């Protein structure tokens, strides 16, 4: 069964049941439909950079897939890639004209994350301001993440 909800000005497409449990572990179907906070958001700088990269792609792009994978000295790292299609259990968030496709296994690790694009003297790249991050390695390539708690989800809902 496919459902869609407007979340904080962004469109969230939810496909139930989620293999990972996703929001289902914390919300009823009707609550998921009335949610007023995004799973993930973009700064304007990140949105502009993603739009630039998508425009320069040599192949059709359905969106940018964001996820996490095991590895690195802190335990996990973020993944970012072009997606040619949306999988049956992917979460889709549209923010500032950019379609973000979230891997269902990463959903509760990315809840509340803001993706940014930073440029400094040494280089440039995407950064993730993630309230679920519990640590990071010294080189900045990997992070320690904990799944969002039920209390965090309820607090985010109460703020909006």
C-alpha positions in Angstrom: 0.0 0.0 0.0 1.5 3.4 -0.9 0.8 6.6 1.0 2.1 10.1 0.7 2.2 13.0 3.2 3.4 16.6 3.2 6.0 16.9 5.8 7.4 20.4 6.8 6.8 21.7 3.3 8.5 18.6 1.8 6.7 15.7 0.2 7.3 12.4 1.8 6.3 9.2 0.0 5.9 6.3 2.4 5.6 2.8 1.3 4.3 0.3 3.9 5.4 -2.0 5.2 9.0 -0.9 5.5 11.5 -3.7 5.7 13.4 -1.9 8.4 10.3 -0.9 10.4 11.1 2.8 9.7 8.6 5.1 11.1 6.2 2.2 11.5 7.9 1.3 14.7 6.9 4.6 16.3 3.7 5.7 14.5 0.4 4.4 13.3 -0.5 4.8 9.7 -2.7 7.9 10.4 0.1 9.5 12.5 2.6 9.0 9.7 0.2 10.8 7.4 -0.1 13.8 9.7 3.6 14.1 10.6 5.0 17.7 10.4 8.7 17.1 10.4 11.1 15.9 7.7 13.2 12.8 7.9 16.0 14.8 6.3 16.4 18.2 4.9 18.9 20.2 2.8 20.5 23.6 3.2 20.2 25.9 0.2 23.9 25.3 -0.6 23.4 21.5 -0.6 20.3 21.8 -2.8 22.1 24.1 -5.3 25.1 21.7 -5.5 22.9 18.6 -5.9 20.9 20.4 -8.7 24.2 21.3 -10.4 25.5 17.7 -10.2 22.2 16.2 -11.4 22.1 18.6 -14.4 25.6 17.5 -15.4 24.8 13.8 -15.2 25.3 11.7 -18.3 22.4 9.4 -17.5 18.8 9.9 -16.2 18.6 10.5 -12.5 15.6 9.9 -10.3 17.2 11.6 -7.3 20.1 11.4 -4.9 20.3 8.3 -2.8 21.5 8.9 0.8 22.3 6.1 3.1 24.8 4.7 5.6 27.2 1.8 5.5 29.3 -0.1 8.0 33.0 0.7 7.9 35.7 3.1 8.9 37.3 3.5 12.3 34.1 5.0 13.9 31.8 2.3 12.6 29.7 3.9 9.8 30.0 6.3 7.0 27.4 8.2 4.9 26.8 7.2 1.3 25.7 9.5 -1.5 25.0 8.5 -5.1 22.8 9.2 -8.1 19.8 6.9 -8.2 18.3 5.8 -11.5 15.1 4.6 -9.8 13.2 4.5 -6.6 13.2 1.1 -4.8 10.0 -0.4 -3.5 10.8 0.4 0.2 12.8 3.7 -0.3 11.6 6.8 1.4 11.4 9.9 -0.9 11.7 13.4 0.4 11.6 16.4 -1.9 13.2 19.6 -0.4 14.2 22.8 -2.2 13.6 21.2 -5.6 15.8 18.2 -4.9 14.6 14.6 -4.6 16.3 12.7 -1.8 15.9 8.9 -1.8 16.6 7.4 1.5 17.7 3.8 1.8 15.2 2.1 4.2 18.0 0.5 6.3 19.3 4.0 7.0 16.0 5.7 7.9 16.3 5.8 11.6 20.0 6.7 11.5 19.2 9.7 9.3 16.0 11.0 11.0 16.4 14.7 11.6 19.6 15.1 9.6 20.4 18.2 7.6 22.7 17.8 4.6 24.9 20.8 3.8 27.5 21.6 1.2 30.6 23.4 2.5 33.5 25.0 0.7 36.7 26.0 2.5 40.4 26.5 1.8 41.3 22.9 1.7 38.3 21.5 -0.3 34.6 21.1 -0.6 32.0 18.5 0.1 28.7 17.4 1.6 28.4 17.4 5.4 25.7 15.9 7.6 24.4 17.6 10.7 22.9 14.5 12.3 21.4 14.5 15.8 21.8 10.7 15.9 25.6 11.0 15.6 27.3 9.9 18.8 30.9 10.2 17.7 33.3 10.6 14.7 36.8 9.5 13.8 39.7 11.9 13.8 39.9 12.0 10.0 36.2 12.8 9.6 35.5 10.0 7.2 33.4 7.8 9.5 30.9 8.4 12.3 29.2 6.5 15.1 25.4 6.6 14.8 22.6 5.5 17.0 19.0 4.9 15.7 16.6 7.7 16.5 14.8 6.9 19.7 11.0 7.0 20.2 11.6 10.0 22.6 13.4 11.9 19.8 10.6 11.3 17.3 8.0 12.4 19.9 10.0 15.5 20.8 10.4 16.4 17.1 6.6 16.0 16.6 5.9 18.2 19.7 8.2 21.0 18.4 6.2 21.4 15.2 
